[in-house]
Amino acid sequence: MIYVDGSALIRFLPGVRFYEEWNGWAVPRLSELATTQLGFTELRQAAELSTRETKGRAFQIVERVKARVPVIRFSDENVNVSTHAASVLKPFAALHLGAAVTHPEVDAIATYDAELARVAELYQLGVVTPGMPEGWHNGSASPVAGVKES
């Protein structure tokens, strides 16, 4: 199973950088993906930032993704890992890491957050980032979560 954080989930929305690469990779694997309510909250936030013309479609995508990607619930063990990771990660990233690390079926994380990707590898999780070169998170460049560059 592959845990998907908010930085990856937002790639389901048209106009977001790596949209094509993400959807080409993720859609055939929806049954292998999982996230938390936090991930869906981040996806809804990104949809809310859509233009008036695209907002309706963005929220339709949110509902389709929610219907197909299972939710992992936060546990005491998850929060324990997250608390330790919060010393090096932003709070939401630490919560995503805790969910991925403590779920017995998760062996990889899909993320576009360089710091989260590096820490996930320390916990022996594979890192999946369609559109980015292998090992991108170990270099100095990291992707921007926003709209495609012109």
C-alpha positions in Angstrom: 0.0 0.0 0.0 1.2 3.5 -0.8 0.3 6.4 1.6 -0.5 9.6 -0.2 0.0 13.0 1.5 -1.7 16.2 0.6 1.1 17.4 -1.6 0.5 14.4 -3.8 -3.3 14.4 -3.6 -3.5 17.9 -5.0 -2.0 16.6 -8.2 -5.4 15.1 -9.0 -6.5 18.7 -9.7 -6.0 20.1 -13.3 -3.6 23.0 -13.6 -1.4 21.7 -10.7 2.3 21.0 -11.5 2.8 17.3 -12.4 -0.9 16.7 -12.9 -0.4 14.6 -16.0 2.4 12.5 -14.6 0.6 12.0 -11.3 -2.7 11.0 -12.8 -1.0 8.7 -15.3 0.6 6.9 -12.4 -2.0 7.1 -9.7 -5.3 6.4 -11.5 -4.4 2.8 -12.4 -3.2 2.3 -8.8 -6.1 3.8 -6.8 -6.7 0.5 -5.1 -3.1 0.6 -3.7 -3.4 4.1 -2.3 -4.5 5.3 1.1 -4.5 8.6 3.0 -5.9 10.3 6.1 -8.7 12.9 6.6 -5.8 15.4 6.8 -4.8 14.5 3.2 -8.4 15.0 2.1 -8.6 18.3 4.0 -5.5 19.5 2.1 -7.1 18.4 -1.2 -10.3 20.3 -0.4 -8.2 23.4 0.5 -6.5 23.2 -2.9 -9.8 22.8 -4.7 -11.2 25.9 -2.8 -8.3 27.9 -4.3 -9.5 27.0 -7.9 -10.8 29.7 -10.1 -14.6 30.3 -10.1 -14.7 28.6 -13.6 -12.9 25.5 -12.4 -14.1 25.2 -8.8 -17.1 23.0 -9.5 -14.9 20.5 -11.5 -12.3 20.6 -8.7 -14.8 19.6 -6.1 -16.2 16.8 -8.3 -12.6 15.4 -8.5 -12.3 15.7 -4.7 -15.5 13.6 -4.2 -14.4 11.0 -6.8 -11.0 10.6 -5.1 -12.6 10.4 -1.6 -14.9 7.6 -2.9 -11.9 5.6 -4.2 -9.0 6.1 -1.8 -9.3 4.5 1.6 -8.8 6.5 4.8 -6.3 5.6 7.5 -7.3 6.7 10.9 -4.9 8.4 13.3 -3.9 6.2 16.2 -1.9 6.8 19.4 1.1 5.1 17.8 0.8 7.4 14.8 0.7 10.5 17.0 3.8 9.1 18.9 5.8 8.9 15.7 4.5 12.3 14.5 5.5 13.9 17.8 9.1 12.7 17.3 9.2 13.7 13.6 7.8 17.2 14.4 11.3 18.2 15.5 12.4 18.0 11.8 9.1 18.2 9.9 6.3 20.7 9.6 3.3 19.5 11.7 1.1 18.2 8.9 4.1 16.4 7.3 4.9 14.8 10.6 1.3 13.6 10.9 1.5 12.2 7.3 4.7 10.4 8.2 3.2 8.9 11.4 0.2 7.5 9.4 2.5 6.0 6.8 5.1 4.5 9.2 2.6 3.0 11.6 0.2 1.4 9.2 1.3 -2.3 8.8 0.4 -2.4 5.1 2.1 0.8 4.0 5.6 0.4 2.4 5.8 3.6 0.4 4.7 7.3 0.5 3.7 9.5 -2.4 4.8 13.0 -1.7 6.2 16.1 -3.3 7.5 17.4 0.0 11.3 17.0 0.0 11.8 17.0 3.8 9.0 14.4 4.3 10.5 12.3 1.5 14.0 12.4 3.1 12.6 11.4 6.6 10.4 8.7 5.1 13.4 7.0 3.7 15.0 7.0 7.2 12.0 4.9 8.2 12.6 2.6 5.2 9.6 3.8 3.2 9.8 4.0 -0.5 9.2 7.4 -2.0 7.0 7.9 -5.1 6.9 11.2 -6.9 5.7 10.9 -10.5 7.2 13.6 -12.7 10.3 14.1 -10.5 13.6 12.4 -11.1 14.6 9.6 -8.7 16.3 11.0 -5.7 15.1 14.5 -6.4 14.5 15.1 -2.7 18.2 14.5 -1.8 19.2 17.5 -4.0 18.7 21.2 -3.6 15.8 21.6 -5.9 12.2 20.8 -4.7 9.0 21.1 -6.7 6.6 24.0 -6.1 3.1 22.8 -5.0 1.3 25.4 -7.1 0.2 26.0 -10.6 2.2 24.8 -13.6 5.0 27.1 -14.7 4.6 28.8 -18.1 
